[in-house]
Amino acid sequence: MIFVCNCNKMFYGERKYLVGGVSMNILVINCGSSSLKYQLIDMDNENVLAKGLAERIGIENPRIKHKASGKDEVIIEKPMPDHKVALELVINALVDKEHGCIESMNEINAVGHRVVHGGEKFTESVLITDEVMKGLNDCVDLAPLHNPPNIMGIEACKEIMPNVPMVAVFDTAFHQTMPADSYLYALPYELYEKYGVRRYGFHGTSHKYVSQRTAEILNKDIKDLKIITCHLGNGASIAAIKDGKCLDTSMGFTPLEGLVMGTRVGDMDPAIIPFIMEKEKLNPNEMSNLLNKESGVLGISGVSSDFRDVEDEMAKGNERAKLALYMFNNRVIKYIGAYAAMMNGVDAIVFTAGLGENSAEAREEICKYLTYLGVEIDHELNKVRGKERIISTENSKVKVLIVPTNEELMIARDTKALI
């Protein structure tokens, strides 16, 4: 189904301003280079009114998958040459009489934008101003693949909704509480001063949400807890969180460091890079592509970067698939052990994201090597996919939980708090 945008009526009508008793609807936007993921959330009850994905922006066969609460999903097929047109179509879908969830764009009270990298300029979410936009552009060197599309999404929203307050929520912000001995590399200090070369960490919005939700589930003050959050998916990271603050995290200057991931190599001897470049006659871009897109679980298994495919192949007896999964689990186990030592103990270990939430096998295999911490898994409780649950036994000294991540809700909460 195709929606047609009546821009005059939709974009320039009278705006409903926030007053006591009027609901607050926040649009959460997550822009990629050719995609735009969105959710509209009613912050009175934190219900998702609608969500969807505009994909293949600027390339052939673009479409939007859109679903309003209580209604069937629809596919919108219409040219999307850029993010502005994609956003117009998204808003049109939200106000459509049959498949929408609001009567007009005036019911969108604020927009929260996911921004991957805030560098050291942004240690928390911020209301977007001209000065903030300059700061975002200054951070492009740190995330040349991610920040430009994030900025494009903000600029498109500002053009379409110039009077709507907007907030930038950074993947890196939660990790800015790390002490210097965690975030610095043992390079000449001048390189940090000149270029900002340091550990930044990513998936911060997810780690923040999951740790806060864990404290709520355990009915504890987060300031009294030592938590290790395991965001395990195609991109994966682990964080050590003490007193509600991040002490360390596995991703570094870029999302390449840390765990073995779907296509990323993770930790390795940096001397391997010039060695392979010389042997394979690779330039820097080709080497970066190898490390980021051809390595990890895909590179070892030769099967796929999708853990489900690799698990299926392992079940069929594929030894390389088995090796890839064992390498992934081994790296997770190492980081959990290191972070438990760093915090001098751990109260809760939390699994989240695609693999963490859905693979009972991965959770079981990882926790099998954590008995020295007093971890004891309830095998029946662990047989679940994508549900919030404590999966450790009553006798387990460390609580083990599944907490489905909700980055969009975290972004919406930060947006609400700032406006």
C-alpha positions in Angstrom: 0.0 0.0 0.0 1.2 3.5 -0.9 0.5 6.6 1.2 0.5 10.1 -0.4 1.8 13.0 1.7 -0.4 16.2 2.0 2.5 18.3 3.2 0.6 21.6 3.6 -2.0 20.2 5.8 0.3 17.9 7.8 3.4 20.0 8.3 2.0 23.5 9.0 -1.1 23.0 11.1 -1.6 24.4 14.6 0.7 22.6 17.1 -0.5 21.2 20.4 1.9 22.3 23.1 2.5 20.3 26.2 0.3 21.2 29.1 -0.8 19.3 32.2 -3.1 16.4 31.3 -2.1 16.4 27.6 -0.3 13.2 26.5 3.3 13.3 25.4 4.2 11.4 22.2 7.8 11.0 21.4 9.1 9.9 18.0 12.4 7.9 18.3 14.5 7.9 15.1 17.5 5.7 14.4 19.1 6.5 11.0 21.5 4.4 9.1 23.1 5.2 5.8 20.2 3.7 3.8 17.7 3.0 6.6 15.4 4.8 9.1 14.1 2.9 12.1 11.4 4.5 14.1 9.0 4.2 17.0 6.3 6.5 18.3 5.9 6.1 22.0 3.1 7.5 24.3 5.2 8.5 27.4 2.2 8.6 29.7 2.2 4.8 29.8 5.3 4.1 27.7 3.2 2.2 25.1 4.5 1.9 21.6 1.8 3.4 19.3 3.6 2.5 16.1 7.0 1.3 14.8 8.6 0.5 11.5 11.6 0.5 9.3 12.3 2.5 6.1 14.9 0.6 4.2 16.9 0.9 0.9 16.8 4.7 1.1 18.5 6.2 -2.0 18.8 2.8 -3.8 16.5 0.5 -5.8 13.3 -1.0 -4.4 12.9 1.1 -1.3 10.1 0.3 1.2 8.7 1.0 4.6 7.5 -1.7 7.0 5.0 0.0 9.2 2.9 -1.3 12.1 0.6 0.6 14.4 -0.4 -1.0 17.7 -3.4 -3.4 17.2 -3.3 -3.2 13.4 -1.8 -5.3 10.7 1.6 -4.5 9.3 1.6 -2.6 5.9 4.3 -2.3 3.3 4.7 1.1 1.7 6.5 1.1 -1.6 7.4 4.5 -2.9 10.6 6.2 -4.1 12.8 7.4 -1.2 15.8 9.4 -2.7 16.8 10.7 0.7 16.1 10.6 4.4 13.8 13.6 4.2 11.4 11.9 1.8 11.6 8.7 3.9 10.7 10.7 7.0 7.8 12.4 5.2 6.4 9.0 4.3 6.9 7.7 7.9 4.9 10.7 9.2 2.3 10.2 6.6 2.0 6.5 7.7 1.6 7.6 11.3 -1.3 9.9 10.5 -3.0 7.7 8.0 -6.7 7.1 8.9 -6.6 3.3 8.3 -3.0 2.3 9.3 -1.9 5.2 11.5 -2.1 6.0 15.2 -2.4 9.8 15.5 -4.6 12.4 13.8 -1.9 14.8 12.8 1.8 15.5 13.1 1.0 18.0 15.8 0.6 15.1 18.2 4.3 14.4 17.9 5.6 16.4 20.8 9.4 15.7 20.6 11.9 13.6 18.7 14.7 11.6 20.2 17.6 10.7 17.9 20.1 7.9 18.3 23.6 9.2 17.7 26.4 6.6 17.7 29.3 8.8 18.7 29.5 11.8 21.1 33.2 11.7 21.7 34.2 13.5 24.8 32.0 16.5 23.9 28.8 14.8 25.0 28.7 12.8 28.2 25.0 12.7 28.4 21.9 13.3 26.2 21.4 16.8 25.0 18.7 19.1 23.6 19.7 19.7 19.9 20.8 23.3 19.2 23.0 24.8 16.5 26.0 24.5 18.8 25.2 20.8 19.3 25.0 20.2 15.6 28.5 21.7 15.2 29.7 19.3 17.9 28.1 16.3 16.1 29.9 17.2 12.9 33.1 17.5 14.9 32.7 13.9 16.0 32.3 12.6 12.4 36.1 11.6 12.3 35.5 9.3 15.2 32.5 7.5 13.5 32.7 8.2 9.8 30.3 5.4 8.9 27.7 6.0 11.6 27.5 9.7 12.6 26.8 11.1 9.1 23.5 9.2 8.6 22.5 10.1 12.2 23.1 13.8 11.3 21.1 13.4 8.1 18.2 12.1 10.1 18.3 15.1 12.5 18.6 17.6 9.6 15.6 16.0 7.9 13.5 16.2 11.1 14.5 19.8 11.6 13.4 20.7 8.1 10.1 18.9 8.4 9.3 19.7 12.0 11.2 23.0 12.8 9.3 23.8 16.0 9.5 20.4 17.6 12.1 19.9 20.3 14.7 17.3 19.5 17.2 15.4 21.7 20.4 13.5 20.8 21.0 10.4 22.7 24.5 8.9 22.3 25.7 5.3 22.3 28.9 6.5 23.9 27.5 8.7 26.7 26.8 6.0 29.3 30.5 4.9 29.1 31.8 8.3 29.9 32.0 7.5 33.6 34.9 5.1 32.9 38.1 6.2 34.8 41.2 7.1 32.9 42.9 3.8 33.7 40.0 2.0 31.8 39.6 4.3 28.8 43.2 5.2 27.9 45.4 3.0 25.7 49.1 2.7 26.5 50.1 4.8 23.6 52.0 8.1 23.8 49.7 10.3 25.8 50.0 13.0 23.2 48.0 10.9 20.8 45.0 11.1 23.2 45.5 14.8 23.6 45.8 15.5 19.9 43.3 13.1 18.4 41.1 11.7 21.2 42.4 8.2 20.8 40.8 6.4 23.8 38.2 3.8 24.6 34.7 5.2 24.1 32.5 2.1 24.1 29.2 1.6 22.3 25.8 0.1 22.9 25.6 2.4 25.9 21.9 3.1 25.6 21.3 -0.7 25.8 23.7 -1.2 28.7 22.1 1.7 30.6 18.5 0.4 30.1 19.3 -3.2 30.9 21.2 -2.4 34.1 18.5 -0.1 35.4 15.8 -2.6 34.6 17.9 -5.3 36.4 17.9 -3.2 39.6 14.1 -2.9 39.3 13.6 -6.6 38.8 15.8 -7.4 41.8 14.1 -4.7 43.8 17.5 -3.2 44.7 19.0 0.3 44.5 21.3 0.2 41.5 23.9 2.1 43.6 24.2 -1.1 45.7 24.8 -3.4 42.8 27.7 -4.7 40.7 26.3 -5.8 37.3 27.9 -7.3 34.2 25.7 -6.6 31.2 26.2 -8.8 28.1 24.8 -7.3 24.9 25.3 -10.3 22.6 24.2 -10.1 19.0 25.8 -9.6 15.6 27.5 -6.6 17.2 28.4 -7.5 20.8 29.8 -5.8 23.9 30.0 -6.3 27.7 30.1 -3.7 30.4 31.1 -3.6 34.0 28.6 -1.5 35.9 29.1 -0.6 39.6 26.8 1.8 41.5 25.0 2.5 38.3 28.1 3.7 36.5 30.2 2.1 33.8 33.7 1.2 34.9 34.8 -0.6 31.7 33.4 -1.9 28.5 34.7 -4.3 25.8 34.3 -2.1 22.7 37.0 0.6 22.3 37.9 3.5 20.1 35.6 1.8 17.5 33.1 -1.0 17.8 35.8 -3.3 16.4 37.5 -4.1 19.7 36.4 -6.7 22.3 34.3 -9.8 21.7 34.3 -11.9 18.6 31.2 -10.7 16.7 29.2 -11.6 13.6 31.7 -10.1 11.1 34.2 -8.2 13.4 37.4 -9.7 14.6 37.4 -8.3 18.1 40.6 -8.4 20.2 43.8 -9.5 18.5 47.5 -8.7 18.3 47.7 -5.3 16.4 51.0 -6.5 14.7 48.8 -8.9 12.7 47.5 -5.9 10.7 50.7 -4.8 8.9 51.7 -8.4 8.5 48.5 -9.3 6.6 48.6 -6.0 4.7 52.1 -6.8 3.4 51.3 -10.5 2.6 48.0 -9.8 0.9 48.9 -6.5 -0.6 46.0 -4.7 1.0 45.5 -1.0 1.4 44.1 0.5 4.7 40.5 0.5 3.4 40.7 -3.1 2.3 42.2 -4.1 5.6 39.5 -2.3 7.5 36.9 -4.1 5.5 38.5 -7.4 6.3 38.5 -6.7 10.0 35.0 -5.3 10.1 33.0 -7.2 7.5 34.8 -10.5 6.7 36.0 -11.7 10.1 34.4 -12.8 13.3 31.9 -15.7 13.3 31.5 -15.4 9.5 35.3 -15.6 8.9 35.8 -18.6 11.2 32.7 -20.6 10.2 32.6 -19.7 6.5 28.8 -20.1 6.9 27.2 -16.8 8.0 27.3 -13.9 10.4 23.9 -14.9 11.7 24.3 -17.0 14.8 21.1 -19.0 14.1 22.6 -20.2 10.8 25.9 -21.1 12.5 24.1 -23.0 15.3 22.1 -24.9 12.7 25.4 -25.9 11.0 27.0 -26.9 14.3 24.0 -29.2 14.9 24.7 -30.9 11.6 28.3 -31.5 12.6 30.1 -28.6 10.9 33.3 -28.3 12.9 34.1 -24.8 11.7 30.7 -23.6 12.8 31.3 -25.3 16.2 34.7 -23.6 16.5 33.3 -20.2 15.7 30.7 -20.5 18.4 33.2 -21.8 20.9 35.5 -18.9 20.2 32.6 -16.4 20.7 31.6 -18.0 24.0 35.2 -18.2 25.2 35.7 -14.4 24.7 32.5 -13.7 26.6 33.6 -15.9 29.5 37.0 -14.1 29.6 35.4 -10.7 29.8 32.9 -11.7 32.5 35.8 -13.1 34.6 37.9 -9.9 34.1 35.0 -7.6 35.0 34.1 -9.6 38.1 37.7 -9.2 39.2 37.7 -5.5 38.4 34.6 -4.9 40.5 35.8 -7.3 43.2 32.7 -9.3 42.8 29.4 -9.4 40.9 25.8 -9.4 42.0 24.1 -9.9 38.6 25.0 -11.1 35.1 22.5 -10.0 32.4 22.0 -11.3 28.9 20.4 -9.1 26.3 20.2 -8.4 22.5 19.5 -11.0 19.7 21.7 -13.9 20.8 21.7 -13.0 24.6 17.9 -12.9 24.7 17.1 -15.8 22.4 19.8 -18.5 22.6 19.4 -20.8 25.6 22.4 -22.8 24.4 24.7 -19.8 24.4 23.6 -18.8 27.9 24.0 -22.3 29.2 27.5 -22.8 27.7 28.8 -19.4 29.0 27.4 -19.9 32.5 28.8 -23.4 32.7 32.3 -21.8 33.2 31.1 -19.3 35.8 30.5 -21.8 38.7 33.6 -20.4 40.5 31.6 -17.2 40.9 28.7 -19.2 42.5 26.6 -19.1 39.3 24.0 -21.8 39.2 21.5 -21.9 36.2 18.0 -23.3 36.4 17.9 -25.3 33.2 14.1 -25.2 32.9 13.9 -21.4 33.5 16.6 -20.9 30.9 14.5 -22.5 28.2 13.0 -19.3 27.0 13.4 -16.8 24.1 13.1 -13.0 24.4 11.4 -12.9 27.8 12.4 -11.0 30.9 13.3 -13.6 33.5 15.7 -14.6 36.3 17.2 -17.8 35.1 19.5 -18.6 38.1 18.5 -20.9 40.9 17.5 -19.7 44.4 20.9 -20.9 45.7 22.9 -19.1 43.0 25.3 -16.6 44.6 25.0 -14.4 41.5 21.7 -13.6 39.9 21.6 -14.4 36.2 18.9 -12.6 34.1 17.5 -12.2 30.6 16.4 -8.6 30.0 15.3 -7.8 26.5 16.9 -4.5 25.6 14.8 -1.5 24.7 17.0 1.3 23.4 14.1 3.1 21.9 12.4 3.5 25.3 15.6 4.6 26.9 16.0 7.3 24.2 12.4 8.4 24.7 12.9 8.6 28.5 16.0 10.8 28.0 14.1 12.9 25.6 11.1 13.4 27.9 13.4 14.3 30.8 15.2 17.0 28.8 12.1 18.7 27.4 
